[in-house]
Amino acid sequence: MPSLLLRGARALLGPTFSLSEPLDVAVEGGRIRAIGPAGTLPDTGQVVPLWRRLLVPGMVNGHFHSHEHFQRGRHENLPLELWMHNVRPVRPVPLTPRDAYLRTMIGAIECLRSGATTVVDDLTLGAVVDRPLLDAVFQAYEDAGVRALVGFAMMDRAVIDNFPWVDECADPALLGRLRALPRPSPAQFHDLVRELARTRHPQSSRVGVLVSCSAPQRCTEGFLRASRALADDLDLPVITHVQETRMQVVTGQAFYGRTMVEHLHALGFLKEKTTLIHAVWLNPREIALLADTGASTQHNPWSNLMLGSGVAPVRALLRAGVNVGMGTDGMSSTVTANMLTTVGSAAALSKLHGGDDDWLDAREALSIATAGGARAFGFGDRLGRIEVGAIADLCAWRLDTIAFTPLADPVRQLVYGERGAGLDLVVVDGELVMRDGRLVRIDEAALLDEICATVVRLAPEFALAEASVDDIHRVMRAVLARCAAEPLAADTHRARL
């Protein structure tokens, strides 16, 4: 691995992102080897001048779904329980491995171009484990140069049985067809993770795997316990969607007689390196459980806004000592994997609740998106910061752009004003991925042309796939109405105004 000397940048240092004077950063073996005043470190390896640049830790996009990337911009104004069936349709869209490669590249490119050097991809495999297709996903991340952790949205219940009262709201014949849809077995899921972890463990491979249980209500108790044991055995991070919407709180009460967080705790599921995605509708007891067990949450503010799910109690989580990371969620609902959109919306949306002592500021939001994500996925203090010994995942932003002119507070101007146009350089695992604003490992323009042609070819298939869920939408509207009439505990966070 070649060494780098990043010369002359001003850097955001420490937990409060203090702006340094111009300095040199020496990178060797994927780590930051030395930091010193500009011009003081010897010219070893490749020297990259970064005068009038702002050096920032790469962000961790702690949650998105690459299987949605081809559906960017196809939907709007649907709540989660309706929208989600469009990306898990009854009629699947047939893809070649090349299609999957191109689809994955969309998210890899956009994350890199908005300052995210790590992505956590919660990938739905569909009806079968297609290894050539899955290999293409991994190859895309290898080629782009981004750090990636890939999970497989594992579940062992039929999708229609993820919701309460479906037997009362749906025709038996329809339920029979939906329950008969094929899906990988629990053993296939677990064997896949175990096999891949031998060569793609995230602590030794830039492109690795983790354990993903899609959500508690989508998994039987036995499957959750087995998945927890698998993660413990392999020392892998775990992710699961929890209480994204009001309906999911009602579902927990209907299925278990308690909330989903309490259900997971009773199963021994909540531990360090375990991340609850969204965690919007929580009560104080659940927040205390997360703090006591060391579990994290992944805040997805832009997604929660676009789906009408609500605003998570981030300040309450932080005050309780819960680690919080941040993600963009899938492009079918959010239209973007731009991490700066997510970070800026996190800080802005917090101002809808409580007084100003409850609000997040730009530095807190950026810390959640860097150090918070690193801790959630087992990297501790080795990622998401600029210091000697840290993993060299770094981004350099041009300071001679309109977003930073005039320069008053670079963190606020990055979080609220920049969206990627001024990104000049990206280093991942000590290697140059972008220089002079150009991704150096791939032919971006050619890939974008091929992606556009591919989506045009697949457009009729996507239309048929989306039409195949019309009957489910009618059922789900009835289930939503039933759930809306169910009361919540008085101390449940008011996620919607």
Phi, psi and omega in degrees: 000121184293151176272154180232148168236110178270112192250126165092003181284154165268140189235154172267111189247149173075176183294339179259006178057053177292138181279122181275168164285169178306136182216170175252143175233119178263131183241130179209137179061030179080001182238160172282115185271325183203153175225133179206168177305149183305131177090358184262341180270143184292151180282085176247141180071207182276125180262126181241109179289131182229037176297144183057037174236154178248116181267125188229143173301142175296142180277159177251111173279095191282003178191117163204175185233106182292338180292352179264351193299326179289347182258018176305128173080006184273347187221153176199150174060043171238131174292161185310313188291345170265311185301320190301333182288339177291335180258358170230063190286159175297319178260109182287156175270120181289130181234146169271164174304323178296320176302314181296322177300311181295318179301316180295323181299330181303310181290321179299316181294313184293323177296313178300320183285351176243018171091012176262121179260350177232137174234145174244109188258111177267091192265125173276125183278339183089213189285335185219162172274103182262098186295318176302321178294316180295320177299325178294324176298311179299321181296323178299316179293322176299314184291319182292328180097000180282153171280134184220140170239123187245128173241173191237025173043053188289140174207154177235014173247148174300144184305319183295337180270012173280357189234148179281156171063021180292330179294333179275339188253353185232152175293135181304324180294318177297316179300320179298316179296318182291322180288341181270356181298138183289153175201156179300150178281161174307318181296321178296317178300307186293322177296323179297313180297316181298317180296313184292327182296339179296324182244349184232047174283133185296343178277349180231349182232132179299325176250107188231189182237162171217179179260124179237113167264117192310312178189153182303319183288351179261000185230142172287163179301318180297321180292321177297316180296318181293323179292321176298316180295322178298313180298319179296318182296321183265357183056052180250149171296158180231138173232151174201140176286133180216125171049054176287328185230166176301319182301328181288332173293317177297320179299317178302315179295320182290322184277320191238351186072018179200173180286164180293324177297317178295324177297313179298320179296319180296333179274358183075024186278330186279119180209178171297155184061020173245127187240127173267117183279134181081287180047056184274313186259089183238160171244168183301327180294321178293319178299320177296322177297319179296318179295318183293325185268348181082010178288156179250170168235156174245115181276126181237068191296320182292318177298313181299327177289314184293329180265002180068025185282329180124183183248124183291154181278065188297317181297319179296322177296313181295319179297327180281352181091015178280133175285134182236131170249189186213145178214165181270335190068188191277152185289340178294328178263326188260340182073353185209149170248027181283114184291332179289329172300318180293314182294316179296319180291329178299313180292320183289317183293332179300338184280000175279345186238141171067193177269182186293344176283351176266348188280150171274143171258176186298323181293320178296317180298317179292324177295319176300319184282351179243279183296323180298316177294322179299315180294321184300326188252022169087012179267353177056229180266011184273353184222152175085020179206160178251100178201158181299132181095345181285155174297135185275076170248104194222151176229139177243125183252141178290130176270353181262039179240168185296328182297332182250017181240120355284155183273111177248304178222106187296330180291312178299320183288329174291312186289317186263338189246329183268143176228009174129344185296330184265010180286127187249324186214141174226132174240129176234126180055035177082003181246143177291125176250328175225139173217137182055036177077007183242131175290122192265349184263348184223161173266089188300314183299316180295321179296317180296320177298317181292323177298315181299316180295323180294317181292325174299316179297323184272351186307316178298325178293320177295323178297318178293320179298317181290325176294335183289351181254010181301317180296322179293321178301319180296320177296315185294328176296322177291320178295318178300317180297320178296316181293325181297335180276351181275132180284156173252160175301144186299332184267011176292134179305133179280085186286336177245140182283000000 
